Amino acid sequence: MNLSIFTDMLGCESFEEALQHVKNLGFVNIDLRGKLDGSTIDNIPLDKARKLSLQIEKENLKVSCLSSWSVNPCTFSGEPSYRNDDENHHKQMSTVLNRLFDLADIFNTSYIRIYSLYRQEDFNLLSDEEKQRQYKHNAEVLLRHAEHAKNRGKILLVENEPPTLTSNCEELGILMKYTNHPHLKINWDIVNGWRAGEYPTLEKYEPIKRSIYQTHLKGASRLSNSITKENPYGLFGNFAIAGKDDFDHESIMKALAEYDPQAILTIDTHYPSFYQQDKLGEVEVVRRTKEYFEIVLKKEGAHE
């Protein structure tokens, strides 16, 4: 299993500086998302992408995945910018994907992170029949995009995000059941599941086993006094440094090594959004996170 790092998690506005930190930290793989010398993966011109690709190649680094915010964009407050039943939106997403596929060709990667359709605020109050109808519609839309990806030789990785119809492992599993497409797989942000109210245990992992092609790794702290009979693991509080947090990473990493060894393990620290601003700096937080996961993976014999 290979570790990767989001280049925008290193606190650098300069892409060249970020690559130097990547090299110094001993990474071989990188994920691209934001801070691409003033661009993001969703707005970078193709000519500029080619120049950055040459920089990456010069440093003997490999792009693991392009992480898009523009495919069914998430909103954490207020109304979304589209309706789930808007056919024009889905056609627009096909155009967005076509450009992302062009970028994937430039950066020599097969994987693109996307989102599911949005989750209405009162979704949990809907009838089971209506929930399944929305899950199936989400699957139908993503299947169309998966066929598009197949035609371009790419694989779409659907992330679990709280404001979407794949907020946790259970819902990712429903999507995989309804789609079962070789060009539509999972990007499991483990801590996002806890943010959505589902503490990620081995039992919760079962529905998505053998479908994970990427994970986002970060630490998380528990909300104070949140352990109850209904929530025996407590509620998500905030992000933290992995290995010095309240989440049991080791059992999940062991299971991933056994059942999803193909998964790219991308560090996505979300620092400095911790409550305690300890002034460690982004690079040091990434270093400590990488060191922790390397130790865990070595125990499982899974670190390449």
GIZIHU-V239027 format. One record per backbone hydrogen bond with DSSP energy under -0.5 kcal/mol. NH is the residue of the N-H (numbers start at 1). CO is the residue of the C=O. If there is no record, write none. Layout:
nh: {NH & NH}
co: {CO & CO}
This chain:
nh: {4 & 5 & 6 & 7 & 9 & 10 & 15 & 18 & 19 & 20 & 21 & 22 & 23 & 24 & 25 & 26 & 27 & 29 & 30 & 31 & 32 & 33 & 36 & 37 & 39 & 41 & 43 & 44 & 49 & 50 & 51 & 52 & 53 & 54 & 55 & 56 & 57 & 58 & 59 & 60 & 61 & 62 & 63 & 64 & 64 & 65 & 66 & 67 & 67 & 68 & 68 & 72 & 73 & 86 & 87 & 90 & 91 & 92 & 93 & 94 & 95 & 96 & 97 & 98 & 99 & 100 & 101 & 102 & 103 & 104 & 105 & 106 & 107 & 108 & 108 & 109 & 111 & 112 & 113 & 114 & 115 & 119 & 120 & 123 & 125 & 126 & 131 & 132 & 133 & 134 & 135 & 136 & 137 & 138 & 139 & 140 & 141 & 142 & 143 & 144 & 145 & 146 & 147 & 148 & 149 & 150 & 151 & 152 & 153 & 153 & 154 & 155 & 156 & 157 & 158 & 158 & 159 & 159 & 160 & 161 & 161 & 164 & 165 & 172 & 173 & 174 & 175 & 176 & 177 & 178 & 179 & 180 & 184 & 185 & 186 & 187 & 188 & 188 & 189 & 190 & 190 & 193 & 193 & 194 & 195 & 196 & 197 & 198 & 199 & 201 & 205 & 206 & 206 & 207 & 208 & 209 & 209 & 211 & 213 & 213 & 214 & 215 & 216 & 217 & 217 & 219 & 221 & 223 & 226 & 228 & 228 & 234 & 236 & 237 & 238 & 240 & 242 & 244 & 246 & 249 & 252 & 253 & 254 & 255 & 256 & 257 & 258 & 259 & 260 & 263 & 264 & 265 & 266 & 266 & 267 & 267 & 268 & 273 & 277 & 278 & 285 & 286 & 287 & 288 & 289 & 290 & 291 & 292 & 293 & 294 & 295 & 296 & 297 & 298 & 299 & 300 & 301 & 301 & 302 & 303 & 304 & 304}
co: {265 & 29 & 267 & 31 & 6 & 7 & 13 & 14 & 15 & 16 & 17 & 18 & 19 & 20 & 21 & 23 & 22 & 3 & 62 & 5 & 65 & 34 & 39 & 35 & 36 & 33 & 40 & 40 & 45 & 46 & 47 & 48 & 49 & 50 & 51 & 52 & 53 & 54 & 55 & 57 & 56 & 28 & 107 & 30 & 62 & 30 & 111 & 32 & 65 & 66 & 113 & 70 & 70 & 83 & 85 & 86 & 87 & 88 & 89 & 90 & 91 & 92 & 93 & 94 & 95 & 96 & 97 & 98 & 99 & 100 & 101 & 102 & 103 & 104 & 105 & 104 & 64 & 155 & 66 & 157 & 71 & 163 & 118 & 120 & 122 & 123 & 127 & 128 & 129 & 130 & 131 & 132 & 133 & 134 & 135 & 136 & 137 & 138 & 139 & 140 & 141 & 142 & 143 & 144 & 145 & 146 & 147 & 148 & 149 & 150 & 149 & 110 & 183 & 112 & 156 & 185 & 114 & 157 & 187 & 159 & 166 & 161 & 117 & 168 & 169 & 170 & 171 & 172 & 173 & 174 & 175 & 176 & 181 & 156 & 211 & 158 & 186 & 214 & 187 & 188 & 216 & 189 & 190 & 190 & 191 & 192 & 194 & 193 & 197 & 199 & 201 & 202 & 203 & 204 & 205 & 205 & 206 & 208 & 186 & 211 & 186 & 264 & 188 & 215 & 266 & 240 & 238 & 235 & 223 & 226 & 231 & 231 & 194 & 221 & 221 & 219 & 240 & 241 & 220 & 247 & 248 & 249 & 250 & 251 & 252 & 253 & 254 & 255 & 256 & 260 & 213 & 2 & 215 & 264 & 4 & 265 & 217 & 270 & 275 & 276 & 281 & 282 & 283 & 284 & 285 & 286 & 287 & 288 & 289 & 290 & 291 & 292 & 293 & 294 & 295 & 296 & 297 & 298 & 297 & 297 & 1 & 302}
